[in-house]
Amino acid sequence: MNRKFHIKTIIATLVLSLATLTAQARGGDFTVGKNTFLLNGQPFVVKAAELHYPRIPRPYWDQRIKMCKALGMNTICLYVFWNIHEQQEGKFDFTGNNDVAAFCRLAQKNGMYVIVRPGPYVCAEWEMGGLPWWLLKKKDIRLREDDPYFLARVKAFEAEVGRQLAPLTIQNGGPIIMVQVENEYGSYGVNKQYVSQIRDIVKASGFDKVTLFQCDWASNFENNGLDDLLWTMNFGTGSNIDAQFKRLKQLRPETPLMCSEFWSGWVDKWGGRHEKRPAKAMVEGINEMLSKNISFSLYMTHGGTSFGHWAGANSPGFAPDVTSYDYDAPINEYGHATPKFWELRKTMQKYNGGKRLPDVPKPAAPIITIPKMTLTEFSPLDLGMSMPTMSYDIKSFEEMNLGWGAMFYTTKLPQIEKSSRLSLNEAHDYAQIFINNKLIGTIDRTKNEKSIKLPPVKQGATLTILIEAMGRINFGRAVKDFKGITESVTIDTEINGHDVSYHLKNWVIAPIPDSYQTAQYAFDKLDETNRCFSPITFSSPSIGYYRGYFNLKKVGDTFLNLEQWGKGQVYVNGHALGRSISLVAG
């Protein structure tokens, strides 16, 4: 009997142990309690650092997460950028620097929780606010509304996000504690039906048990607020925090409070000064929130770099964002601690439960200086053209299946004996106008320019317009931002005392994709024609591709100073750095 009892005890113990292991495998829980969040039943204040995995080279992910932990954060907040994962309709990429699941697992490895914001719209000063350009191939599409095609594509994308991230929710033993539904929709419109549809899509993608929330501003959050979602506020440093939450507390007196975007700085624009926000206001705001048990996410804690063509543009008007997304954040663009970091760390130490904050990690890579180099090779831009297309009417980039880059538009002119005015009706974004291959001027959307004066021309003169895209608008209704010449080209002049207008037709249109492969092809094509590379003289630069070489003794981070150059894109060993002065990832 004693032996049987002993065996039964062992069996019971094994069963109990298996039950415990199963419970651990199931993970924990993160819920909304009375005036507090509850992590596994215990009060929890979210101290989140906003980081964007595409803006950080993958080898640096770990160091950036450790920097946030050393700052006193317990959570990483991130957007999922639809357009970087589905650059062509139906073709998804979650590998390499796009491996958001790996990023989340790395956060968990470092003892951090994760908040996921899967859009479909994210803003983030990112190309088209994260929406894919190819949506605009359907010209009448209604973005961020209950448009059947738009919602079908959102559903397909969110399903892919769910495959990547739903297994990583806290209920499944992962780090993800919250998932956002849409993003600041009150700044776009009033449409609870649409927001409800996005909520249902997110739930159906595998996020049916995790806490769902929606963020907006204090001035508009009621417009689209859903009863079954947590509401959070977005505001910046220097705000009156009690005023930001006043209306929310009236409507939901027992809800936990959270600032889901506490703006640490701001974004830089082409031609503008570097934006700065005082550390004092940021630190005081966070100290006040923590003293009142208000959760927050610091946007941005580390901004990073909008590599390649991913920088967007703001509106009203058209204000393209630069490649750097430094954001005047506590951790600067290349991952170093700023004075803001150290000031905030002192405050965060007070709210670390009496435990010492982790040591600040060393930089991921040293700062180096590259040897002086000369760009010795040149290829004309037209060698990078795709096959030209004949078209009676003007066509946009999207109609020509071009997402980013430039496009040549060429046609023949009628005889115009007097000076006239050439109008590009909605040229997006930067136009250079040539007659018989001679540059006569530019039209710049950033300056709201629409037209240019033409000299007299003979019949049959060749008009060529080179249009460069500079990033799609990322905010408001203007996100429906077609590129190229989007309407028409007209010439207005006077003949025999009468006003005459020519609506130009019969175009030859040639896309120039914005890619390293296109640039390489241009040089290869030049070699095939046995044309020699001639020395480059910068006293009379030409439009085209420039190439040079340098050797490194050690690998590190550096910057290219392009202040003396014109517009363009920079590649190093096939990696697109961006449209402006930008961090070079080692």
FILOVEX-221950 format. One record per residue (C-alpha): y, z, x. Coordinates in steps of 0.5 Angstrom, whole numbers, padded with zeros to 4 digits, always signed. Example, Ala and Ser with C-alpha at 12.3 -4.5 7.8 and 13.67 -1.06 7.14 Angstrom:
-0009+0016+0025-0002+0014+0027
end
This chain:
+0000+0000+0000+0005+0002+0006+0003-0005+0009+0004-0009+0003+0011-0005+0001+0013-0007+0009+0012-0014+0007+0015-0014+0001+0021-0011+0004+0021-0016+0010+0021-0022+0005+0027-0018+0001+0031-0018+0007+0030-0025+0009+0032-0027+0002+0038-0023+0002+0040-0026+0009+0039-0033+0006+0043-0031+0000+0048-0029+0005+0048-0035+0009+0048-0039+0003+0054-0036+0001+0058-0037+0008+0056-0044+0007+0059-0045+0001+0065-0042+0004+0071-0038+0001+0076-0038-0004+0084-0039-0005+0087-0038-0011+0093-0036-0015+0094-0029-0016+0100-0024-0019+0106-0026-0015+0101-0027-0009+0096-0032-0007+0089-0029-0006+0085-0031+0000+0078-0029-0001+0081-0024-0006+0086-0021-0001+0094-0022-0001+0096-0028+0003+0102-0031+0005+0102-0038+0007+0106-0039+0014+0105-0047+0015+0107-0052+0020+0108-0059+0018+0104-0064+0023+0103-0071+0022+0097-0074+0026+0099-0081+0026+0105-0079+0030+0101-0075+0035+0096-0079+0040+0089-0076+0039+0088-0073+0046+0095-0068+0044+0092-0066+0037+0089-0060+0040+0095-0058+0044+0100-0059+0038+0096-0054+0033+0095-0049+0039+0103-0049+0039+0103-0048+0032+0099-0042+0032+0103-0039+0038+0109-0040+0034+0105-0035+0029+0103-0040+0024+0097-0039+0020+0096-0046+0016+0097-0054+0018+0100-0058+0013+0100-0065+0013+0101-0072+0009+0095-0077+0008+0099-0084+0010+0096-0089+0005+0098-0095+0009+0096-0093+0016+0089-0092+0013+0089-0099+0008+0093-0104+0012+0089-0109+0008+0087-0109+0001+0080-0106+0001+0079-0105+0008+0080-0097+0010+0080-0094+0017+0079-0087+0018+0077-0088+0026+0081-0086+0032+0088-0083+0031+0087-0084+0023+0081-0079+0023+0084-0074+0019+0078-0070+0018+0077-0069+0025+0084-0067+0025+0083-0062+0020+0076-0059+0023+0080-0058+0030+0085-0054+0026+0079-0050+0023+0077-0049+0030+0083-0046+0032+0083-0041+0026+0088-0045+0022+0088-0047+0015+0090-0054+0012+0094-0056+0006+0093-0063+0005+0098-0068+0001+0095-0074+0000+0100-0078-0004+0100-0083-0006+0107-0083-0004+0109-0079+0002+0116-0081+0004+0116-0078+0011+0121-0083+0013+0115-0087+0014+0114-0095+0012+0115-0095+0005+0114-0088+0004+0106-0089+0005+0105-0094+0000+0102-0101+0003+0106-0107+0004+0101-0111+0000+0102-0108-0006+0108-0112-0006+0104-0119-0007+0104-0117-0014+0111-0118-0015+0112-0115-0022+0108-0109-0020+0111-0102-0022+0110-0097-0016+0109-0090-0018+0108-0091-0025+0102-0092-0030+0102-0100-0028+0094-0101-0028+0094-0105-0022+0097-0099-0018+0093-0094-0021+0087-0098-0019+0089-0098-0012+0091-0091-0012+0084-0089-0015+0080-0093-0010+0084-0090-0004+0084-0083-0006+0076-0084-0007+0076-0085+0000+0081-0079+0002+0076-0075-0002+0070-0078+0002+0073-0075+0008+0076-0069+0006+0073-0066+0000+0067-0063+0004+0073-0059+0008+0075-0055+0002+0075-0048+0003+0070-0047-0003+0065-0052+0002+0067-0048+0008+0072-0052+0011+0080-0050+0012+0083-0054+0006+0086-0049+0002+0091-0053-0003+0092-0060-0004+0098-0063-0007+0099-0068-0013+0104-0074-0012+0110-0072-0008+0117-0070-0010+0117-0074-0016+0123-0071-0020+0127-0075-0015+0124-0082-0017+0123-0081-0025+0121-0077-0031+0114-0079-0033+0109-0073-0034+0104-0078-0036+0104-0082-0029+0103-0075-0026+0098-0073-0030+0094-0079-0028+0095-0078-0021+0092-0071-0022+0086-0073-0025+0085-0078-0020+0086-0073-0015+0081-0068-0018+0076-0074-0019+0076-0075-0012+0073-0068-0010+0079-0064-0011+0077-0061-0017+0076-0053-0015+0081-0053-0010+0088-0050-0012+0093-0056-0014+0100-0056-0013+0106-0060-0014+0113-0060-0010+0120-0062-0012+0127-0059-0012+0130-0053-0016+0134-0058-0019+0129-0063-0022+0122-0059-0022+0122-0058-0029+0122-0066-0031+0115-0067-0029+0112-0060-0028+0105-0060-0031+0102-0053-0034+0096-0053-0030+0099-0054-0023+0102-0049-0018+0110-0051-0017+0113-0050-0011+0120-0052-0008+0123-0056-0003+0130-0054+0001+0133-0054+0007+0136-0049+0012+0142-0045+0010+0140-0045+0003+0141-0039-0002+0133-0038-0003+0134-0033-0009+0138-0039-0012+0132-0044-0011+0127-0040-0014+0131-0037-0020+0129-0042-0025+0122-0042-0023+0122-0034-0023+0124-0035-0030+0119-0039-0033+0113-0036-0029+0115-0029-0027+0108-0028-0024+0107-0034-0020+0107-0034-0012+0113-0037-0009+0113-0042-0004+0118-0047+0000+0113-0053+0001+0118-0056+0005+0123-0052+0009+0127-0057+0013+0128-0055+0020+0132-0061+0022+0133-0068+0020+0131-0075+0022+0135-0080+0026+0138-0087+0024+0139-0093+0028+0146-0093+0030+0147-0085+0029+0148-0079+0033+0142-0075+0034+0141-0070+0028+0142-0062+0030+0141-0056+0025+0142-0049+0028+0136-0045+0030+0140-0039+0027+0140-0041+0020+0133-0043+0020+0130-0037+0023+0134-0033+0018+0131-0037+0012+0124-0036+0015+0125-0028+0016+0128-0027+0009+0122-0031+0006+0117-0027+0010+0121-0021+0008+0120-0022+0001+0113-0025+0001+0115-0032+0000+0110-0037+0003+0113-0043+0007+0111-0050+0010+0116-0051+0016+0118-0059+0016+0117-0061+0021+0115-0056+0026+0113-0062+0030+0115-0069+0028+0112-0073+0034+0113-0081+0034+0113-0086+0029+0109-0091+0033+0109-0099+0032+0113-0101+0026+0111-0095+0022+0118-0092+0022+0121-0093+0015+0129-0093+0012+0133-0089+0008+0137-0091+0002+0142-0091-0002+0144-0097+0002+0139-0099+0008+0139-0094+0014+0133-0095+0018+0130-0090+0022+0129-0090+0029+0122-0089+0033+0123-0082+0035+0121-0077+0029+0123-0071+0034+0127-0068+0027+0130-0063+0032+0124-0059+0030+0122-0052+0034+0117-0057+0038+0120-0063+0041+0118-0070+0040+0113-0069+0047+0110-0063+0045+0115-0058+0049+0118-0051+0046+0125-0052+0045+0130-0046+0044+0129-0046+0037+0121-0045+0038+0123-0038+0042+0128-0036+0037+0123-0037+0031+0117-0034+0035+0121-0027+0036+0121-0027+0028+0114-0029+0027+0112-0024+0031+0114-0018+0026+0110-0021+0021+0103-0022+0025+0100-0015+0022+0102-0012+0029+0098-0017+0033+0100-0020+0039+0101-0028+0038+0097-0032+0042+0100-0035+0049+0104-0041+0048+0099-0047+0051+0101-0051+0057+0104-0058+0055+0098-0063+0054+0101-0068+0059+0106-0068+0065+0113-0071+0065+0113-0077+0070+0117-0082+0072+0114-0089+0072+0116-0094+0078+0122-0099+0077+0119-0105+0075+0122-0112+0073+0120-0116+0067+0118-0123+0071+0115-0127+0065+0118-0130+0059+0115-0134+0053+0119-0137+0047+0118-0133+0041+0116-0139+0037+0110-0139+0041+0108-0133+0037+0109-0137+0030+0103-0137+0025+0102-0144+0022+0108-0146+0019+0108-0148+0011+0112-0153+0007+0115-0150+0001+0120-0152-0004+0123-0145-0005+0124-0140-0001+0118-0134+0000+0118-0127+0002+0114-0124+0008+0109-0121+0002+0109-0128-0001+0107-0131+0006+0102-0125+0007+0106-0122+0013+0107-0114+0013+0111-0113+0019+0115-0118+0024+0119-0124+0024+0120-0130+0020+0123-0137+0022+0126-0141+0016+0128-0148+0017+0131-0154+0013+0136-0160+0013+0143-0159+0011+0147-0164+0007+0154-0167+0011+0159-0161+0010+0166-0164+0013+0170-0157+0012+0168-0150+0014+0163-0147+0009+0160-0140+0007+0152-0139+0008+0150-0134+0004+0143-0131+0005+0141-0127-0002+0138-0121-0001+0136-0122+0007+0131-0116+0009+0133-0114+0014+0137-0118+0020+0138-0125+0020+0140-0130+0026+0143-0136+0024+0142-0143+0028+0144-0150+0027+0141-0155+0032+0138-0149+0036+0145-0146+0037+0146-0139+0035+0152-0139+0030+0152-0131+0028+0148-0126+0025+0147-0122+0018+0146-0115+0018+0143-0111+0012+0145-0104+0015+0152-0107+0015+0151-0110+0008+0153-0116+0010+0151-0122+0006+0154-0129+0009+0157-0132+0015+0162-0138+0016+0159-0144+0018+0162-0150+0022+0163-0157+0019+0156-0160+0020+0153-0167+0020+0148-0169+0015+0141-0168+0017+0143-0162+0022+0137-0157+0022+0139-0150+0020+0134-0144+0022+0134-0137+0020+0130-0132+0024+0129-0126+0020+0127-0119+0023+0124-0113+0018+0126-0107+0020+0122-0102+0016+0121-0101+0009+0125-0096+0005+0122-0090+0004+0126-0086-0002+0127-0087-0009+0126-0094-0013+0128-0098-0007+0121-0097-0004+0120-0103-0007+0123-0107-0001+0121-0114+0000+0122-0117+0007+0125-0124+0009+0129-0128+0005+0128-0125-0002+0132-0129-0007+0135-0136-0004+0140-0139+0001+0146-0142-0002+0152-0146+0002+0159-0146-0002+0164-0151+0000+0170-0155-0002+0169-0163-0003+0175-0167-0006+0179-0161-0009+0172-0158-0012+0168-0152-0011+0161-0154-0009+0155-0150-0008+0148-0152-0005+0142-0149-0007+0138-0150-0001+0131-0152-0002+0125-0156+0002+0123-0150+0007+0119-0150+0013+0117-0143+0014+0113-0140+0020+0111-0132+0020+0111-0128+0027+0106-0122+0026+0109-0116+0029+0103-0115+0034+0100-0114+0041+0095-0120+0040+0101-0125+0037+0105-0123+0044+0099-0124+0048+0097-0131+0044+0104-0133+0046+0103-0132+0053+0096-0135+0053+0099-0141+0049+0104-0142+0055+0099-0142+0060+0095-0147+0056+0101-0152+0057+0102-0151+0064+0109-0149+0064+0111-0144+0069+0114-0138+0068+0121-0138+0071+0125-0132+0074+0129-0129+0068+0136-0128+0068+0139-0123+0064+0146-0126+0064+0143-0131+0059+0137-0127+0055+0133-0131+0050+0129-0129+0044+0122-0129+0046+0117-0124+0049+0118-0121+0056+0113-0118+0060+0112-0114+0067+0108-0110+0071+0107-0103+0074+0102-0098+0077+0102-0091+0076+0099-0086+0081+0098-0081+0076+0098-0081+0068+0103-0077+0064+0109-0078+0059+0115-0082+0060+0121-0085+0056+0123-0092+0057+0131-0093+0056+0132-0099+0052+0140-0098+0051+0142-0104+0055+0137-0109+0051+0137-0112+0044+0133-0111+0038+0125-0112+0039+0118-0108+0040+0115-0105+0046+0108-0105+0048+0104-0102+0054+0097-0104+0055+0097-0106+0048+0099-0100+0045+0105-0101+0040+0111-0096+0042+0116-0097+0037+0123-0101+0035+0127-0096+0039+0127-0091+0045+0120-0088+0044+0115-0083+0047+0110-0087+0052+0103-0083+0051+0100-0083+0057
end
